């Protein structure tokens, strides 16, 4: 770089720093607005009060970087923004906001080096963000893996505890079924008159009957039998002390509380249910015989009570586990990333709602299908090899990018990370992983590529415009000047034929001048356009009609204007577009009819277009005339530069007007088309976004 160029660049940066320092509050406000619009796409929940601090820090960091441009400063900023919880969309939004801010503040001569400095800063910021983001993802995956392992371990432990129960109780995990089976088993094994089971409630003061045998069992349950945990009853005393209690003869023991529904009880034993060091309830066994409970019977009941207590606690844990698992599955269904589980054959065994959305296939068609069925063929082998390496090495795979197969042609780009899942025995069971949608990132990368191509194209256009402005126009001006002089001084001596030749030369020169001017206007649509602002199209059309008043009167024409919307656009280019279309209607009118032109609009919501272009609702501006019309087979041709359907002798013009209209519509993210029939007029339809998403929009 020459010393002059270096000095210029330094001057631009100093100007940039001064702008940022003096208008710091405006930039912070713009950052806050951008974050508010995009914060709800974040993975994390950010409180609104935090946005002001983030915006202020971002403006300060940018100022510090411009003062002392070091990559580490910008890289560390990206890391901090990731740790604060910003998403990729928010990061791109901050970059776009910075560009938008300085595009509106800097002059044309200084904007390119200014944008280069800003782009260098944001490139380093995004690098720091993405590196930190990768660490966050790895931590999330590790937490997910640990949670799943803990869940599986706890479930296995519960199954082992349940397996220790004797007989029929070993496989029962429903509390009601378990206690009913247990009391019937005890009554049948010991041939007791009655067996009941109480469990202590949450207050710890009462025991509630959960199951009872014999004919009186349902009746006692129906009455909701409660026993207080005191020494006033055998069951209460047993649970209060945590020791077995036996009444040999109920007729001679005041601690026995006689039940009207069990009149034949002669002796009773109460055995506490111990689980994990605490009493959770008790079993009462009653016999029609006095002294029916031997020491051997009490010991056996005690052992069985311990097994039963563990089984009861196990059912409670299992119920809690089931609720926890349902909650965990619900959590997986509500996270932003897709989550999936594969078996050893590569078939899906579980997918969450986000995964279903990414694959865009019903859940019942995903489960049981091979993973490669939903991957674009170009990427299948890459993903296969990554999964194969995971199985062989027993580790994990990170950051595998691929494109989802889609019948609609809108396949998403995603990134997956996966790790081995194991059974309770430690054997490999398959894979489980996370999938993130990186379509926006891919589009951003493509945008950067297209932007560079566009910048090169714009530079070529600028060079061409320079040549056209100087090298082409100068000879034309000389031809016109010398021709005028020759006509003035020697026109009479040239003769009729010579004078005719000279007039044709001057006419051709003037036409060439007009062509060059129109071509320059076409090339400058994108390179010299104004920033987008809110434009009242009704006002624009009225001003155009006022400017064309003389021409409208000459043709005897009339222009009707309906109410038109206000949109974000370049006001000068909107004026140029409308004027070209109205002039087109005035020019190509039928000789026998006075031109009648109507300008009206309609709005609509194109969801497909919104998905692709990111635009909000759209509007259509329609310019309808009663002119000569044209055959629609020439529709593409009329919007090409210099393509005419009629000679210049029939209708004036250069063939640039409609091409210029199309270039303006495309610059605004829209399009132009027409409907027509020969001799029946034409309707030109311009489709434009009501709200622009481009960075050059001024809020």
N, C-alpha and C positions, 0 to 999 in steps of 0.2 A: 504494500500500500504506500503511495506517495505521501510526502509530508503534508501536502495540501489536503489530500483525502482524509488522512488521519486527523488533521485539525478539524475538518468538517464533521467527522464522526464524533469527535470529542465535544464539539460545539452542540451537536444534536443531543447528545446524552446530557450535557449540562442543561440544555433547554428542557429536556424531559424531566430532569430532577427538579428544576425550578417549578415546572408545571405541577408535578406531583406534590411538592411541598406547599405550594400556594392553594391548590385545590384538593388537598388531602381529604377534607370532609366530604366532598362530592364523590370521590372514589370509594370511600368507606360506605356511603349511602348506596352506591351502585352494587357494591359487594353484598351488602345486607339484603338488598332486593333479590339479587341472584340466588343467594343461599335460601331465602324464604321460598322461592319458587321451586327449588330443587331438593330441599332438605328432606322431603317426604319420600324421596327415592333412596334414602340412606339405609344401610344395614342397621344402624344404631338409632336410638331415639335421642335426638338433640333437643334440649330445652331452648325455646325461643330467646331466652335471656342470654344464651351463650353466643348467639350469632353476631351481636355487636362487637364482642371481644375478638372473635375470629376475623371479622372484616377489618377491624382496626389493626390487628397484628399483621394481616396480609399486606395492607398498604404500607405499614412501617418496614416490613421485610423487603418489599419491592424497592422502596426508597433507599434502604441500606445497600441492597444489591447493586442498584444503579450507581451509587456513590463509590462502592468498592466491589466490583463484579467478581465474586468467587463462586465456583460451582458448589463448594461444600455448604455455603450459606443457603443456596436455593434447595440443594438436596436435603439438608436438615429440615427445611421448611416443609417439604413434601412429606417427610416422616411424621412431623408434628400434626399436619392436617389429617393424616391417616389415623394417628392415635386419637385425635379429637372426634373421629367418627364420620368424616366426610366420605361420600361415595365417589366413584369414578365420574358420575354425571355432575356432581357438584364441582369437582376439580376442573372438568372441561368448562363448566359455567363460569368459574373464576377467570380462566384464561380468556374466554370470549368477552367477559365484562371488561377486562383490562384492555384488550384490543379495541373494543367499542369506545372506551373512554378516551383513549389517545387518538383514535381516528377522528374524533370530533374536536380534538384540541390542537392537533399538529397541522402544519401546512403540508402541501403536496411535496415540497422539496425535502422536508425532514421526516416524513412519515415512514419511508422505507427503512432507513437505519434505525429509527425508533422501534419499529415493529420487529426488526431483527434482534435488537437487544431484549425486547420483551419476550420474543419466542425462545431465545436462548435461556432466559430465566425460567420460563414455564416448562421448557423441556427438562431441565434439571429438577424442577419441583416434581413433575410427574414421575421421573425416574425414582426419586426418593419415595414418593407415595406408593408406587407399584412394588418396590422392594419391601417396604414396610407392610404393605397389604398382603404380600405373599407370606410373611411371618405370621400375620394375624390369622390367615387361612389355616396355616399349619397348626397354630395353637387351638383354633376352633376344632380342627379335625382330631387333635389329641384329646381335647375335652370330650368330644363326642365319643371317641373310642373308649375313654375311661368310663364314661357314663354307661355305655353299652356293656362293657365288661363287668361293671359293678352290678348292673341289672341281671345279667346272666348268672353271675356268681351267687347273688342272693336267691334267685329262683332255684338254682341247683341245691343250695343249702336247705331251702324249704322242702324240696322233693325228698331229700335224704331224711329229714325229720319225719315227714309223712310216712316214709317207708318203714320207720321203726314201729309203727302201730301194728298191733296184732290183728289177724283175721281180716274182717271186712272193712275195718276202719282205715286200713293202710292206703286205700286208693280214693278216699272221700275227702274232697277239699271244700265242700259246701257246709257251712256251720250247721244249718238246720238238719240237713241229711245226716251229718256226722253224729250229732248228739242223739238224734232219734235212733240211729243204728246202734250207738254205744249202749244206751240204756236197755234196749231190747236184748242186745248181746249179753249184758251182765245179768239181766233178769233170767234169760234162758239158761245161761251157764250155771248160775248158782241156784236156780229154781226159787227165786224170791217172789214174795207177794207183790211188791211194788219197788220200782227203781225210778228215782227222779234226779234231775241234774239242774243245779243252780249256777248262774254266773253273776259276778259282782258288776254292778252298773258303774258308770263313769264317775259318779260322786263318791264311790267307795263306801257308802253307808248302807246300801241295800243289795240283796241278792235276789235275782229274778228267775223264776222257774222257766227253763228253756225246753225241757222234754220230760215226759212222764209215761210210764207203762200202764198196762192193764186197762180196764174199762174206765177207770177214774182219771187216767192221764189226760185225755182231751178236755175233760171238765175242769181240771185244775188249771190247765193252760188258759182255758177260756176265761176263767175268773181272774187271771193275772196274779198268781200267788207271789207275794213279796215276803221276804224274811229279813229282819234287821240284823246287822252284824253285831249282836250282843250275846251275852251268856244266858239270855232268857229262853233260848231255844237250842236244840241240839245242833241244827245246821248253823245257826248264828255263832254258837260257841266254837264249833269246828273251824269255821272260816276266820274267826277273830284270833284264835290261838295258832292256827296252822297245823293242828294235830288231829289225828282220828279220834272220834268220839263214838262210844258204844253204849246202848241202853239194853241191858239183859232182859228186863221185864218192864214194859212201859207202865204197867199198872202200879208199880212200886217206885217209880222215878218221877219226881216233879219237873225235871228238865225236859221231859217229853211233852210236846204240844200235839194233842190229839187232833186229827183231821176228820171232819164229819164224813168225807168221801172215802176214807180208809178205816172203817170201823173194826176190821179184823186184824190190824197190826198188833203184834205181841212183843216184838223186839226190833231195834233199829240200829243201823251203823251209819255214821257220816264220815266220809273220807274227803279231805281237802284236795283241791286240784292245784298243784304247784307248777308254775312255769317261770323259768328265769328268775328264781329267787323270790317270787311273790305268789300269793294266793289269788287265783282268778275266779274261784268258785268251789263247789263241793258236790259230791254225789251222795245221795241218800238211798240206802237199801233197807227195805222193811220185809219182815217175815211174819207169818201167822203163828210161828212157834217162839216161845220164850227161849232165851239163851241160844239163839240160832247161829250166832257168829263166833266161830272159833278163831284162835290166833292165826291159824293157817288161812282162813277165809279173809281175815282183815289184811294180812300181808299180801295176799293175791290181789285183793281189791286196791291196796295201796300201789302196787306195781302197775296194775292196769290204769289206775287213776293218773299216775305219772305219765304213762304213754298217752292217755286220753288228753291230759292237759297240754302236752306237746302238740298233739294232733289239733286241738282246738286253737292253740296259738298259731299253729301252722296255717290253719284255714283263715285266720284273721290276717296273718302276714300275706297269704296268697291273695286274699281279697284286696288288701292294700296294694300289693304288687300289681294286681290286675288294673286297679285304678291308676296306679303310677304309670303302668305301661300304656294305658289308654291316654293318660295325660302326656306321656312322652311321645306317643304316636301323633297326638294332636299337635304337640309342639313341632314335631318334624313336618307336619302338614302345613304349618303356618310360618316356617322360616322362609326367607327369601330365596335361598339356594335350593336346587333340586337335590333330593337325597334318594339313594337307591341301594338295594342289596341284590347281589347275584349269587347263584349257587355255583358249584364246582364246574358245571357244564356251561356257565355263562348265561343262564336264564334268569330273568328278573323274578325275584320272590317278594320284593316290596318296593314301592315307589311312593313318594309323597306328592301332594297336590302340585307343588312347584315343578316337579319332574314331569308330571302329566302335561302341564302347560307347555314346558319346553319341547317335549316330544310331539305335542299336539295330536295325541292318540288316546282313545278311551282306555281307562285303567284295565278293564277286563281283557283288552287286546295286548296290553303290555306285559302283564303278569304271565309267566310261563313262556314268553317269547325270548329268543336270543337277542343279546344287546346289539349285534351287528345289523339287525333288521331295521334299526332306527338311525343308522349312521350313513351319511353319504358315502357312496362306493369309493370315492377318492381317499377317504380317511380310514376305512375299515382296517386295513392291514396295520396301520400305525397304532391304532387302539388295541388290536389283538396282541401285537408284540409287547406293548406296555403291560397289559394284564398278564401275559405269559411270564414276563420277567418278575412280576410281583409274586406269582405262585412259586416260581423256581427259587427266588432269593428270600422269600418269606418276609418281605418288607412292605414298602408302599410306593406308589407312583404319584407324581405331582405335575400339574400344569400341562396335561395332554389336551391339545386343542383339536377340535373336529367340528364338522358341520352336520347338523341334524337333517336327516332325510325328510322332505316334505312334499306332499302331492300338490300343494298349492303354489310351489315355487318360491316360498318365503322362508326357506330353511334358516334357522338361527345358528350362529357360531357360538359354541360353548367350550368351556374348559373344565376338565374333570381331574379330581384327585381321589385316589382309592387306596385302601389298605386291606389286609387279610382279616377275615372274621374266623373265629374258631368256635368249636363246640365246647360244651362243658367238660369234655374229656381232653381238651387241648388240641384236637385234630382240626385241620383246615376244613372250613365249611363253605368258603366262598369269598366274595369281596363285598365291601360296603364303601360307598363313596359319596362325594359331594360334586354337584355340577353347577357351574356359574354361567350365566348368560353374558357373553363378551361381544355380542353383536354390536353394541354401541362403540366399544373400543375398536373393533374391526372397521366400523364405519368411520370412526375418527381417523384411523390410520389411512383408510382409502381417501378420506377428505384431504389429508395432508399431501398425499400423492397427487390428487387432482388439483390441489391448490398450487403445487409447484408447476404442474403442467400449464395451468391457467396463467400463472405468473409469467412463464416463458412466452405463452401465446400473447399476453398483454404487451410484453416488451416488443415482440415482433410487430404487433399492431401499432405501438407507439413509434417504432422505427419507420414503419410504412407511412404513418400519418405525417411524420417529419419529412419524408421524401415527397409525399404528395403535396404537402404544404409549401415546400420550397422548390425542389427540383422539377416538379411537374408544372406547377402554376407559373413559375417565372417565364418559361418559354411561351406559355399561352398568353400571358400579359403582354409580352413583346409582339406576338402575332396580332393581338387585338389592337394594341397601340399603333403599330406600323400600318395595319390595315385601315384603321380610322384616318390616319394621316394621308395615306395614299388615296382614300376615297375623297377626302376633303380637298387635297391639292390637285390631284390628277384624275378625279373621277370622270370629268367631262371628256377628257382626252382618251380614255380607255375604250370608248365605244360601248355599244350595248352589250356585246358578248363578254368583253373584259370586265365591265361593271358587274355583270351577272356572276362571273367567276369570283370576283372579289367579295360580293355579298354572300355567296355560298361559303367562302372561306371564313368570313366573320361569323356567320351563323353556326358553322361547325365548331369554331373556337369557343363561342359562347356556350354552346351545348356541352362541350368538353369541360368547361369551367363549372357548369352546373353539376355534371356527373361527378367531378372531383369533390365538390363541396358536399354532395349527398353521400358519397362514399366515406368522406371524413366523418360525417355525422354518424354513419353506421358503425364505424370503427371505434368511435368515442363513447358508445352507449355504456360499455362496462368500465372503460378506463377513466372517463371524466364525469361519471354520474355523481349526483348529489346523494348524501345519506338519506335514508328513509325516514319520513316523518308522517304524521297524520294528515291525510289529504282528503278534503271534501270534494268528491268527484262531481257533485251537482254544480258547485261553484266553478270548477275547472271547465265544465262543458259550457256554462253560461258565458264565461270569459272568451272561450274559443269562438262561440257563435257571434259575440260582439265584434271580435277581430275580423270575422269573415262576412260581416254585414254587407259590405259593398258587393262581394262576389255572390252572395245569396240573392241580393236584389237583381243583379245582372241576369241570373238564371231564372228569376221568378220563383225561386225555391222557398222551402219552409222547413224548419227544424223543430221538432217536438222533443221536449226534455221531461222525462219522468224523474221522480225522486231517486237519487243514487246514493250508495253508501259512502261512509268515510272509511278509508283504508290506510295502511302504512305503505308509503310509496315515495318515489322520487317525483316531486310535484312538476318539475320541468318536463320530465319524460312522459308523465301522464298527460300533460297538455299536448305534447308532440304526438303521442299515440292517438288521442281523441281527434286532434286536428286533421291528421292524415286520413283517418277513417271517414270523417265528415266531408273533407275535400274530395275523397274518392267517390262518395255518393253524389256530390255536386257535379263532378267531372263526367262520370260515366252514366249520364241520364239519357233517356230516350228523347229524341227531338220533338215528338208529338206530345210529350208529357212534361209538366213542370216537376222538378225534383222534390220529392217528399222524403224527409229523413226523420227517423224516430230513434231516440237514445233512451234505453231503459235498462233495468238490471234485475237480477234475481240472486238469492243466496241459498246455499245448501251445505250440508255436512257430508263430506266424502271421507268415510272412515278409512278406506283403503289408502287414499292419498295421504291422509293424516299419518298413517302408520309409516309410509315410505318417506314422505317429505318432512314430517314433523310439524306440519302447518295446522292451524285451527280451521274454523269454518271458511268456506270459499265463497266468492261472489263471481258473477258473470256480468260483464258489461256488453250489451248487445246494441249494435248500430245497424238499423234496418233501412234500406232504401228501395225505391221503385224503379231503379235504373235498368240497364241493358242486361244485367246478370251474366252468368257464364256457366259452362258445362263443368260439373264437379270433378270430372276426370282430370281437370287441370288444377285441382286444389293445391297440390304440393308445389306446383310450378309458380303460382302467383306470389308465393312468399319467398321465392329465391331472388337474389339480387339480379337486376337487369333483365328479368324474365317478363316479357310483355305478351299479352294475348291480342293486342292491337298495335298497329304502327303508330309512330309519333305524329304522322300526318293526320291520322284520324283523331287521336286523343293525345294531348300534351303530357309530358312527364318523362321521367328517366327510368322507371321500373325499380326504384329504390324504396318507395314509401311503405309498401306492405312488408318488405323485408325488414325495414327499420322497426315497424310495429312488432314483428315477431321477436326481434332481438330485445326490445324493451320488455315485452311480456316474459321472456325467459329470464332476463336479469332479475325480475321480481318473483321468480319461482312459479311462473304461470305459463300459459300457452294461449295460442290464438288459432282459430279455425273459422270456417265460413260454410254457410248453406246457400245454395243458389240454383236457379234454372235460367237458361237463356230466355231473355225477354220478360222475365218475371221478377226482377230485382234480386238483391243479395242481402244476407244478414251476416255480419261479422261478429263473432263471439270471442270475447277476451275473458279467460278464466284467471283470477288472481286470488292469492290468500288475503284475507281481511287483516290478519296480523302476521307480520314477518318474524322469523326466528333468526335471521342473519345478524351478524355482529355489527353491521353498519347502521342498524336501526337506532334512531335517537329517541329515547323515552321522553 
